[in-house]
Amino acid sequence: MRDHKGAVVAVVVALVVLGALIFGPRSGSSDTNDPGSTATNGTKALVLLLRASGARVSVTATMPEGGTDVALLLSDTTTTTQRAQLRSWVAGGGVLVVADPSSSLAPEAVRANTLFGMAEVGQGDCDIGALRDLGQIFAPDGTATYPVPSGSGRCFAAAGQAVVVDTPVGSGHVVSIGTSSVFWNQALDTDDNAGLAVNLLAPVPGTRVTVLWGMTGNGGGRDVGGVGSLVSTGVNLALVQLLLAFVVYSLWRGRRLGRVVHERQLVALGGSELTRAHGRLLQQSHDPDRSAKLLRGDLRRQLSERLGIPRDATPSVLAEVAAARTGVDRDELARVVTDLPVRSDDELLALARDIDTIRSEVFHA
C-alpha cells in the first residue's frame, strides 16, 4: 500500500512540473518584436547588430532617454499622453522610426492602406539618401505601404505608395516602415534587411538608439516571465522526457503483484540458552573434548573482544588480564579458558556451567 502511495505522489509531482513547463513562459518571449527574445519573431539580433555597428543601444518602456538620437517603436502600445510626448520629442529634433503600420504616431496622411502580396520588396523609387544603396528587403510577415505626402522622402516605393516614408516633423523626422518583420531574428540576415537596420538606425558609430518596448500607461512595461523564460525549448523538451521516464520508473517500481506476506520473526535466544543449545548439539556427536574446545574458544573470543585483549594472546595472559580488570579468580579463569582434556559428558556439562558463571561474572563486573 505504501508503494502505491509513493507512486501516486510521484505522478502528481511530475504532472505539476510538466504543466509548468508546457504552460509556463517559453524561452524567448512569445511577444512578437521582443528585443530580448531569441525566437524567430523576436528582435534580439537587431539589438546585437546595432551594438556591433558602434551604436549605444538601450531598451526602455518609458520615454526615450536623454541624449537619444534615434528611437525605434516596434509595437505601439503607447497611451494618448505618451504619443503626445513622443511627437513633442520628435519636433525637438529626434528621429522616431515607427515599424508598426497600425500606429497613429505616423502622420495621418501616411497610414497603411494596403498590403503587398510578396514578402520581397525591391528598392523601386528611393530618394532617402541613407537607403539608396540597398537593393531589396525581405518581410516574412508581409508589409504595408503608405501614400507619400508632399515633402516626405520615400524608398521601396512604386505608384505613389512606399514601404518606407520619411516625414519631417518640426526639427525631427518620423520614419514609417510598413512592417516590423524585416527586423526579426529570422529575417535580419536576408537580402538588405541588415543594411536597412544599420543605415536607418545607426548611420554613424556612437549613435544613441533607444528601443521603445512594452510602453504602458504606468510605464511598467510588459511582464517578460520568470526563470522559465531563460530556459531554451530544447532544455524544456529534455526535462519533459526525464519526467516521463521518472513517472514510468515510479509506476514500475511501485507495482504490487499480490497481498502483503507477513513473515514470522526469528526468536532471539539469550547467551546462556545459546550456549546450552550449542552444547546439546555437540553432545549428539559423542565427542565431549571437541565440544569443550569449541566452548572455550568461544569464551576466549568474547573475553578478548570485551576486554580489548589480542585474540592471539595465550590462555594464561588472557586469564591474568581478565582477572586484573574484573576481579574474577585468576586460577579459576585460567582453568576454564585453557584447553584441558574433557573425557565425559559430565565433565563437559560442568565446564559449560563454569563458562556460563565466568561469562556472567566478567561481563557484569
N, C-alpha and C positions, 0 to 999 in steps of 0.2 A: 504493500500500500504506500509506503514511504517513497519507493522508487517512482510510483505513478505521480505522486505529488511533485516530486522533483522534476519530472519530465514536463508536467503542466506548467510549472513556474518557468522553466527554461523556454518553452514555446511562447509564453506570454511576453517574456522579456525580449525574445528575438523578434516577435511581431511588432512590438513598440519601437525598437530600434530600426527595424526595416521600414516602418511607416515614416519615421523621422527622416530617413534617407530618401524615401521616394517623394514625400510631400514637402519636405523641408527645402530651404534655399539651395540653389544649384551653384556650381562653380561658374563664375561669370554671371552677372545679374541677368535676369530674364528681361529686364527693361532694354528695349532697343535703343541704340546710340549711347549706352552707358560708357563713359570714358574710363571706367575701371574694369570693364568686362573683357574677357578673352574669348567670349562666344563669337560666332561668325557675324552676328549683327551688332557686336559691341564696337567701341572705338578706342580701345586702349592702344592699338598700334598707331593710331593717329597722334596720340599724345607722345608716344616714344619717338615717332618720326620727327615731329616738330622740335623736340628737345635735341635730337641728334643733328638737326639743321642749325642749332645755335639759339633757338628761341627759349625764352624763360616762360614755362607753361605752368599755370595753376588751375585748379578746378574749384569752383565755388557755387553755392546755392543762393548767393546774395548778389548784390550789385558788383560790377567789375571793380577790381582792386585799384588803389591809387597807382597811377603811372602806367595803366594798361594801354597798349597801343591798339590791339585788336581783340574784340570779344566774339566768341563763337556760341551761337544758340542752336543746339542740335534739335531739341524738342521744346516747344513753347509751353511752359506750364506757369507762366507769369500771371500776376493779377493786374488789374487795371492800373493800380498805383505804380507797380513795378514797370509796366510798359511805358508809362509817362516818364518815369525816371530814366529809363534806357534811351528814350527819344531825346531827352534833355542832355544826356551824356554824349550821344552822337552829335547833336547840334554843337556841342562844345569842342568838337574836334576828334571824337572817337570813331573807330571803324567797327561796325557791327555786321557780322556775317550770319545771316539767318538761313538755316538749312531745313526749315520746316515750312512747306508750302501753305499750310493752314494758318500760319501765324499772322496776326494783324499788325505785327511790327513792320512788315514790309509795307511800303506806301500803298494807299488804297488803289492806285492805278496799276500796280504790278502784282496783283494777286493771281494765283494759279487758276487757269480756267480749262486746261486740257491735259491729256496725258499722251506721251509718246508710246507707241506700241512696241518700240525696240528698246533694249537695255543699253545699246551702244549709240552714242551721240557724237557726230563729227563736229569739228570746230565751226563750220559754216561762217557766217558773218561775225567778226570779232573786232571791236575797237577798244577793248580793255588791254592796255599795254602789257600788264603782268602776265596775261594769258595768251598772247599772240603766238607764242612758240609751241603751244600744245596742239596735238592732233585730234584725238578723240577721248572721251571718257566713258566709263562703264558704270551703269547704275543697275545693280541686280534687282532692285525693288521698283524699277521704273522711275520716271521723272516727270515732274510737271513743267509747264512752260508759262512764261509771263509775257504779256504785251509790253513793248518797250516804249515808255513815255518819252516825250521830247526832253532832251538834256541828260538822259541816262545812257550809260555805257552798256554794251551787250556782248555776249560771247556764247558760242554754241547756239547760234540763232539762225532762223530762216523764216521768211514770210511774215515779218513783223513780230515773231514770237522768239523767246530766248530762254534757255535754261538758267543762265547767269545774267543778272541785271544789276548794275551798279548805279544807285541813285544818290545824288548829293543831298544832304540834309544839313542845313546850316554850314558849319565848318567841317563836318564829318561826312561819312558815307554809310549807307545801308546797302550791303551786297546780298541780294536774294538769290538763293540756289534752289532749283526745283526739286531737289532730293537730298536726303542725308546719307543715302546708301552708298554714295561714292566715297564716303569716309569710313565705311565699315571695314572691319578686320579682313573679311574675305575678299574685298574688292580693292583695297588700297594699293596692291602691287599689280593691278591690272591696267592696261593702257596708260593714260596720262593722269590717273587719279592722284598719285603721289605728287606729281608736278602741280596739279590744281591746288592741293592742300598747302604745299610749301609756298608757292608763288602768291597765293591769296592770303595766307595766314601769317607766314613768316618770311617775307621777301628779303629781309636782311638779318644777319646774325644779331642777337641781342634784343630782337622784338619781344615785347611782353605780351603774351597771349593768355587770356582768361577764358576758360571753358565754362559757360553758364549751364550747370546741370542740376536738375531737381529743384528749381526755384518754386517755393510755395508761399502762401500768404504770410506765414510766420517766419519764413526764412530758414526753416529747419531742414529742408532738403528731404530726399527720399530715404526710406529705410532700405539699406543695402544688405540686410541679412546679418546673421551671426557667424559663428565659426564654420557652419556648413557651407557658407559662400566661399570659403578658402579651399575647399576640397574639390578636386577635379572629378569629372564624370567617371574616368577610369578607376579612380580610387573608390568611388561610391559603388561601382559595379563589383569590384573585388570584395568590398565589405559585405555586399549582399550575398555573394557566393559563399563567403565564410560563414555568414549567419545561417544560410540554408543548410550548409554541411553540418553546422553545430546542432541544428534542430533535428536533422536526420540521425545524427550520432546519439543525441539525447533520447530520442524515441527508441532507438535500437537497444541502448544500454538499459533503458528504464522498463523494458518489457518484462512481464511476469508470465511464465508459462504454466503455472499451476498454483495450488494452495501453498501457504507457508508451512514448512515442515518443522515441527518442534523437536529438537534433539535432546535426549536425556543427558544431563551433565554428569561428568565423572565424579565419583565420590572421593573426596580428599581424605587421605589417611594420615594420622599422626605419626611422628617419628618412631615411637616405640612400637606402634602397631605395624609399621612398615618393616621394622627390624624382625619382629616375630614372624610376620608373613614370609619374609625372606628366609628366615631360619627354617620354617616349616617346609618350604620348597626344597631347600638344600638337604633337609633331613631325609627327604624321599630318595636322595641319591645314595644314602648309606655310606657317606664319606665325611664324618664329623671333622676331621682335620682340615679338609679343604674348605668346609663351611666356616670353620673358625678363622682361617686366614682371610677369607672374604670379609667377615665381620670386623676383624681387627684392622684390615686395610681401610675399610670404610670409616672406622673411628679415627685412624691416623689422618686421613684426608680431612675430616671435619675439624679435628683439632688444629691442623696446620692452617686451614682457612680462617678459623675463628681467632686464633692467637697470632697470626702473621708469621708462622714458622715455615721455613723452606720445606717443601714436600719431600725432598730427598734427605731430610735430617734422620739420624738414627733413632731407634726407639728410646734409647737412654737419654739422648739430648732432648727429644720431644717430651719425655716424662719430666726431666729436670726443669725445663722452661715452663711447662704447663703447671707443675706443682708450685713453682715460684710465683706465678701470676694469679693462680686461683686458690691456693691453699689446700688443694687436694693432696692426699697422702702420696708421696713420690713413689714409694716401693709398690704400693697397690697399683698405681697408674702404670709403672714400668712393667709389672707382671701382665697387665691386661693388653698393653699395646705391643708386647714382644711376642713373636710367633713361636710359642712353645707348643709341643705336640699335644693334640687332643685326640684321645683314643676311643671315647664312648659318647653316646648321646647324652648321658647325664653330665659329663664334663662340658659338652657343647652348650647344654641348657644353662649350666652355672655360669659359663663365660658370657652368654647372652645377657643374663641378669646383671653381671658385673659391668658389662659395657653400657647397659641401659642406665645403671646407677651413676657411673662416671660421667656419662654424657649429661645427665641431669645436673650433677654437681658442678661440672665445668661450665656448662652453658648458662647456669643460673647464678654462678659465683659473681 
